Amino acid sequence: MSQTAQAVAVTMETAKKLGLLAEEFEKIQKILGRNPNFTELSIYSVMWSEHCSYKNSITWLKTLPKEGPHMLAKAGEENAGLVDIGNGLACAFKIESHNHPSAIEPYQGAATGVGGINRDIFTMGARPIAQLNSLRFGNLDAEKTKWLLKGVVKGIGDYGNAFGVPTVGGEVFFDDCYNVNILVNAMSVGIVEIGKTVKATSYGAGNPVFIVGSATGKDGIHGATFASGDLHDASHEDLPAVQVGDPFQEKLLLEATLEVIATGAVIGMQDMGAAGIICSTSEMSAKGEHGMIIHLDKVPTRQSNMEGWEILLSESQERMLVVVQKDLKIKCRQFLTNGI
């Protein structure tokens, strides 16, 4: 942990600024048996956010049906849902919200929503073939609504066009109740042969772990916390919480991902979206019931002097976490160049 992070005095007020409730801060202290340091508190703030843990909406999500004779991957089990559509093929699909980022920076907020949802599809081993969206805006006569609508639509279209996957359908509604909180939901659908999918898990002592894709920057730090909070008059000033997308890099990442899966060396893979490295490493480790050693000094960065907690929490786009079998990693070397 950096000297700067060590120097931060962690108090209840610090926790509240990071979006944690008083009772959550007390629970963290109880779990650790001591006061958390700033890096630890930052990790809890993003991992316990609504965006990452669904701590408020999970009650309602559990009421939705998720069983069926053709279901291959239920909601929440993997990066995306998976349904048997016959003839040895499966359909992978997922929908994701990017509401708050789009409300303060509509173009990048919507574009990175499209990018993130596509990564959830091809980390499964499926090739994205179609995108859809569901949008809600406020009063159409308001200048702000017009600005938001123009930016969101352009962000969705530009990212999809550059990535090479068409937007085949969507819906949009306008109502005054969305004047403050707009809704931007992106959906991606992909096709994969049954039996050729990859799980979002990690196991096997000594197996190497790689970050694949773009270098890590400071964009999107605490973005998951921001996405889970309430919008206010100064929210538009919080632009570092919004990620910046690169659809051309994602196209390269798509093709490399499908090629490396075909080598048979991949144990697990997960999109590095909300909460970045800390989210993907902890979730994959928890699912496989194996710990993971992370060398932050080996993470390629695009900004100098990034602190450890910034590297852990960055939500820089177009990144994946891949775990491969140590005896087969030579097969992946041309694709997996950014080891951690």
C-alpha positions as CSV (number, residue, x, y, z in Angstrom):
1,M,0.0,0.0,0.0
2,S,1.3,3.5,-0.9
3,Q,2.4,6.0,1.7
4,T,-0.4,8.3,0.6
5,A,-3.0,5.7,1.4
6,Q,-1.4,4.8,4.6
7,A,-1.5,8.4,5.7
8,V,-5.3,8.7,5.3
9,A,-7.0,8.6,8.7
10,V,-10.0,6.3,8.3
11,T,-13.1,7.4,10.3
12,M,-16.8,7.1,10.0
13,E,-16.8,10.2,7.9
14,T,-14.3,8.6,5.5
15,A,-16.6,5.6,5.2
16,K,-19.7,7.9,4.5
17,K,-17.8,9.7,1.8
18,L,-17.2,6.4,0.1
19,G,-20.8,5.5,0.2
20,L,-20.9,3.2,3.2
21,L,-23.5,3.4,5.9
22,A,-22.6,3.7,9.6
23,E,-23.7,0.1,10.3
24,E,-21.6,-1.1,7.3
25,F,-18.5,0.6,8.7
26,E,-19.1,-1.0,12.1
27,K,-19.5,-4.4,10.4
28,I,-16.2,-4.0,8.6
29,Q,-14.5,-3.2,11.9
30,K,-16.1,-6.3,13.4
31,I,-15.0,-8.6,10.5
32,L,-11.4,-7.4,10.6
33,G,-11.2,-7.1,14.3
34,R,-9.7,-3.6,13.9
35,N,-10.1,-0.3,12.0
36,P,-9.7,-0.8,8.2
37,N,-7.0,1.1,6.4
38,F,-7.9,3.3,3.4
39,T,-7.3,0.6,0.8
40,E,-9.4,-1.9,2.7
41,L,-12.2,0.6,3.2
42,S,-12.1,1.5,-0.5
43,I,-12.4,-2.2,-1.4
44,Y,-15.4,-2.7,0.8
45,S,-17.0,0.4,-0.5
46,V,-17.0,-0.8,-4.1
47,M,-17.7,-4.5,-3.4
48,W,-20.6,-3.7,-1.1
49,S,-22.1,-1.1,-3.5
50,E,-25.4,-1.8,-5.1
51,H,-23.7,-1.9,-8.4
52,C,-21.5,-4.9,-7.5
53,S,-23.5,-6.7,-4.8
54,Y,-27.2,-5.8,-5.5
55,K,-27.6,-5.5,-1.8
56,N,-30.9,-3.7,-2.1
57,S,-32.4,-5.2,-5.3
58,I,-31.4,-8.8,-4.6
59,T,-34.6,-9.3,-2.7
60,W,-36.6,-8.5,-5.8
61,L,-34.2,-10.3,-8.2
62,K,-34.7,-13.5,-6.3
63,T,-38.4,-13.4,-7.1
64,L,-37.8,-13.7,-10.8
65,P,-37.9,-17.1,-12.5
66,K,-34.6,-18.7,-13.4
67,E,-35.3,-22.4,-13.8
68,G,-36.1,-24.1,-17.1
69,P,-35.4,-27.2,-19.1
70,H,-33.2,-25.4,-21.5
71,M,-31.3,-23.3,-19.0
72,L,-27.5,-23.9,-19.1
73,A,-26.4,-21.0,-16.9
74,K,-28.8,-19.4,-14.5
75,A,-28.9,-15.7,-13.6
76,G,-25.9,-14.8,-11.4
77,E,-24.0,-18.1,-12.0
78,E,-21.7,-16.9,-14.8
79,N,-20.8,-13.7,-16.7
80,A,-24.1,-14.1,-18.7
81,G,-27.1,-16.3,-18.9
82,L,-27.0,-19.3,-21.2
83,V,-29.9,-21.1,-22.9
84,D,-29.9,-24.2,-25.1
85,I,-31.5,-23.2,-28.5
86,G,-31.0,-26.6,-30.2
87,N,-28.7,-28.0,-32.9
88,G,-25.8,-27.9,-30.4
89,L,-25.9,-24.2,-30.0
90,A,-26.5,-21.9,-27.0
91,C,-27.6,-18.3,-26.7
92,A,-25.7,-16.1,-24.2
93,F,-27.4,-12.9,-23.1
94,K,-27.2,-10.2,-20.5
95,I,-28.5,-6.7,-19.8
96,E,-26.8,-4.1,-17.7
97,S,-27.5,-0.6,-16.6
98,H,-25.2,2.4,-17.0
99,N,-27.7,5.0,-15.6
100,H,-25.6,7.4,-13.5
101,P,-22.5,7.5,-15.8
102,S,-24.9,8.3,-18.7
103,A,-26.6,11.0,-16.7
104,I,-23.4,13.1,-16.3
105,E,-21.5,12.1,-19.4
106,P,-24.1,10.6,-21.8
107,Y,-21.8,9.7,-24.7
108,Q,-19.1,7.7,-22.7
109,G,-21.6,6.6,-20.1
110,A,-23.7,4.8,-22.7
111,A,-20.8,3.7,-24.9
112,T,-19.0,1.9,-22.0
113,G,-22.3,0.3,-21.0
114,V,-22.3,-1.3,-24.5
115,G,-18.7,-2.3,-24.2
116,G,-19.1,-3.9,-20.8
117,I,-22.1,-5.9,-21.7
118,N,-20.4,-7.3,-24.8
119,R,-17.4,-8.4,-22.7
120,D,-19.7,-10.4,-20.5
121,I,-20.8,-12.3,-23.6
122,F,-17.5,-13.1,-25.1
123,T,-15.9,-14.0,-21.8
124,M,-18.3,-16.9,-21.9
125,G,-16.7,-18.0,-25.2
126,A,-19.7,-16.7,-27.2
127,R,-19.5,-14.3,-30.2
128,P,-21.8,-11.3,-29.8
129,I,-24.2,-11.0,-32.7
130,A,-26.7,-8.4,-31.6
131,Q,-27.2,-5.5,-29.3
132,L,-30.4,-4.0,-27.8
133,N,-31.3,-1.2,-25.4
134,S,-34.0,0.1,-23.2
135,L,-33.9,3.8,-22.4
136,R,-35.9,6.2,-20.2
137,F,-35.6,10.0,-20.3
138,G,-37.4,12.9,-18.7
139,N,-39.4,15.7,-20.4
140,L,-38.5,15.8,-24.1
141,D,-39.1,19.6,-24.2
142,A,-36.3,20.2,-21.7
143,E,-32.9,21.1,-23.1
144,K,-31.1,18.8,-20.7
145,T,-33.2,15.8,-21.9
146,K,-32.4,16.6,-25.5
147,W,-28.7,16.8,-24.7
148,L,-28.8,13.5,-22.8
149,L,-30.8,11.7,-25.6
150,K,-28.4,12.8,-28.3
151,G,-25.3,11.7,-26.3
152,V,-26.7,8.4,-25.2
153,V,-27.9,7.4,-28.7
154,K,-24.7,8.4,-30.3
155,G,-22.6,6.6,-27.6
156,I,-24.6,3.4,-28.2
157,G,-24.4,3.7,-31.9
158,D,-20.7,4.6,-32.2
159,Y,-19.4,1.9,-29.9
160,G,-21.6,-0.8,-31.6
161,N,-20.6,0.3,-35.1
162,A,-16.9,0.4,-34.3
163,F,-17.0,-2.9,-32.5
164,G,-18.9,-4.5,-35.4
165,V,-22.1,-5.7,-33.7
166,P,-25.4,-4.2,-34.9
167,T,-28.1,-2.7,-32.6
168,V,-31.1,-4.7,-33.7
169,G,-33.8,-3.4,-31.4
170,G,-34.7,-1.2,-28.5
171,E,-37.2,1.0,-26.8
172,V,-37.4,4.6,-25.4
173,F,-39.9,6.3,-23.2
174,F,-40.2,9.9,-21.9
175,D,-41.7,10.9,-18.5
176,D,-41.0,13.6,-16.0
177,C,-40.2,11.0,-13.3
178,Y,-36.9,10.5,-15.2
179,N,-35.8,14.1,-15.3
180,V,-33.1,13.4,-12.7
181,N,-32.5,9.7,-13.0
182,I,-32.4,8.5,-16.6
183,L,-32.2,4.8,-17.3
184,V,-29.8,3.4,-19.8
185,N,-29.9,-0.4,-20.2
186,A,-27.7,-2.1,-22.7
187,M,-28.2,-5.8,-23.8
188,S,-25.9,-8.1,-25.8
189,V,-26.7,-11.5,-27.3
190,G,-24.2,-14.0,-28.5
191,I,-24.0,-17.6,-29.9
192,V,-21.7,-20.4,-28.8
193,E,-21.4,-24.1,-29.3
194,I,-22.6,-26.1,-26.2
195,G,-19.6,-27.4,-24.3
196,K,-17.2,-24.7,-25.5
197,T,-18.0,-22.1,-22.8
198,V,-15.7,-20.8,-20.1
199,K,-16.6,-20.2,-16.5
200,A,-15.8,-17.2,-14.3
201,T,-13.8,-19.1,-11.8
202,S,-10.2,-19.6,-10.5
203,Y,-8.5,-22.7,-9.0
204,G,-5.3,-24.6,-9.1
205,A,-2.3,-23.8,-7.0
206,G,0.4,-22.1,-9.1
207,N,-1.8,-21.4,-12.1
208,P,-0.8,-18.0,-13.6
209,V,-3.3,-15.1,-13.8
210,F,-3.2,-12.5,-16.6
211,I,-4.7,-9.1,-17.3
212,V,-5.5,-9.0,-21.0
213,G,-6.4,-5.8,-23.0
214,S,-5.9,-2.1,-22.3
215,A,-3.5,-0.6,-19.8
216,T,-4.9,0.5,-16.4
217,G,-5.6,4.2,-15.8
218,K,-7.4,6.4,-13.3
219,D,-10.7,6.6,-15.0
220,G,-13.7,5.1,-13.2
221,I,-12.1,4.8,-9.8
222,H,-14.9,4.4,-7.3
223,G,-17.2,4.3,-10.3
224,A,-19.2,1.4,-8.8
225,T,-19.8,3.5,-5.6
226,F,-20.8,6.5,-7.7
227,A,-23.2,4.3,-9.8
228,S,-24.9,3.2,-6.6
229,G,-25.4,6.6,-5.0
230,D,-27.8,9.4,-5.5
231,L,-27.4,12.0,-8.2
232,H,-27.1,15.6,-7.0
233,D,-26.4,19.1,-8.4
234,A,-22.7,18.6,-8.4
235,S,-22.7,15.0,-9.9
236,H,-21.7,16.4,-13.3
237,E,-18.3,17.4,-11.8
238,D,-17.5,13.7,-10.9
239,L,-16.3,12.9,-14.4
240,P,-13.4,10.7,-13.3
241,A,-16.0,8.2,-12.1
242,V,-17.0,7.7,-15.7
243,Q,-15.0,5.3,-17.8
244,V,-13.7,6.0,-21.3
245,G,-14.3,3.4,-24.0
246,D,-12.2,2.2,-26.9
247,P,-14.3,-0.1,-29.2
248,F,-11.5,-0.8,-31.6
249,Q,-9.4,-2.2,-28.7
250,E,-12.5,-4.3,-27.7
251,K,-12.7,-5.8,-31.1
252,L,-9.1,-7.0,-30.9
253,L,-9.8,-8.3,-27.4
254,L,-12.9,-10.2,-28.7
255,E,-10.9,-12.0,-31.3
256,A,-7.9,-12.7,-29.0
257,T,-10.3,-14.0,-26.3
258,L,-12.0,-16.5,-28.6
259,E,-8.7,-17.7,-29.9
260,V,-7.2,-18.2,-26.5
261,I,-10.3,-20.1,-25.3
262,A,-9.8,-22.4,-28.3
263,T,-6.4,-23.4,-27.0
264,G,-8.0,-25.3,-24.1
265,A,-5.7,-23.8,-21.6
266,V,-8.2,-21.4,-20.0
267,I,-9.5,-22.3,-16.5
268,G,-11.5,-19.2,-16.0
269,M,-12.2,-15.8,-17.4
270,Q,-14.0,-12.7,-16.3
271,D,-14.7,-9.2,-17.6
272,M,-12.9,-6.5,-15.6
273,G,-15.8,-4.1,-15.3
274,A,-17.2,-2.5,-12.1
275,A,-14.5,-2.2,-9.4
276,G,-11.9,-3.5,-11.8
277,I,-9.1,-5.8,-10.6
278,I,-10.4,-6.2,-7.0
279,C,-13.8,-7.3,-8.2
280,S,-12.7,-9.8,-10.8
281,T,-9.9,-11.3,-8.7
282,S,-12.1,-11.7,-5.5
283,E,-15.2,-13.0,-7.3
284,M,-13.3,-15.6,-9.3
285,S,-11.3,-16.6,-6.2
286,A,-14.4,-17.0,-4.1
287,K,-16.2,-19.1,-6.8
288,G,-13.2,-21.4,-7.1
289,E,-12.5,-21.4,-3.4
290,H,-8.8,-20.6,-4.1
291,G,-6.8,-17.5,-3.0
292,M,-5.0,-15.3,-5.5
293,I,-1.7,-13.4,-5.2
294,I,-1.8,-10.1,-7.1
295,H,1.3,-8.3,-8.1
296,L,0.1,-4.7,-8.7
297,D,3.6,-3.6,-9.7
298,K,3.3,-5.8,-12.8
299,V,0.0,-4.2,-13.9
300,P,0.7,-2.1,-17.1
301,T,-0.5,1.5,-16.4
302,R,-1.1,4.4,-18.7
303,Q,-0.6,7.0,-16.0
304,S,2.5,7.4,-13.9
305,N,2.7,7.2,-10.1
306,M,-0.6,5.4,-9.7
307,E,-1.2,4.2,-6.1
308,G,-2.0,0.6,-5.3
309,W,-5.6,1.3,-4.3
310,E,-6.1,3.2,-7.6
311,I,-4.8,0.3,-9.6
312,L,-7.0,-2.1,-7.7
313,L,-10.2,0.0,-8.1
314,S,-9.7,1.4,-11.6
315,E,-12.6,0.7,-14.0
316,S,-10.5,1.3,-17.1
317,Q,-12.4,-0.5,-20.0
318,E,-11.5,-3.3,-22.4
319,R,-9.7,-5.5,-19.8
320,M,-10.2,-9.2,-18.9
321,L,-8.8,-11.4,-16.1
322,V,-7.7,-14.8,-17.3
323,V,-6.5,-17.8,-15.3
324,V,-4.7,-20.5,-17.3
325,Q,-3.3,-24.0,-16.6
326,K,0.4,-23.5,-15.8
327,D,1.5,-26.5,-17.9
328,L,-0.4,-25.1,-21.0
329,K,0.4,-21.4,-20.6
330,I,2.9,-21.5,-23.5
331,K,-0.1,-21.9,-25.8
332,C,-1.4,-18.6,-24.6
333,R,1.7,-16.5,-24.6
334,Q,1.0,-14.7,-27.9
335,F,-2.4,-13.5,-26.5
336,L,-1.7,-13.1,-22.8
337,T,1.0,-10.5,-22.5
338,N,0.2,-8.5,-19.4
339,G,0.8,-11.0,-16.5
340,I,0.1,-10.1,-12.9
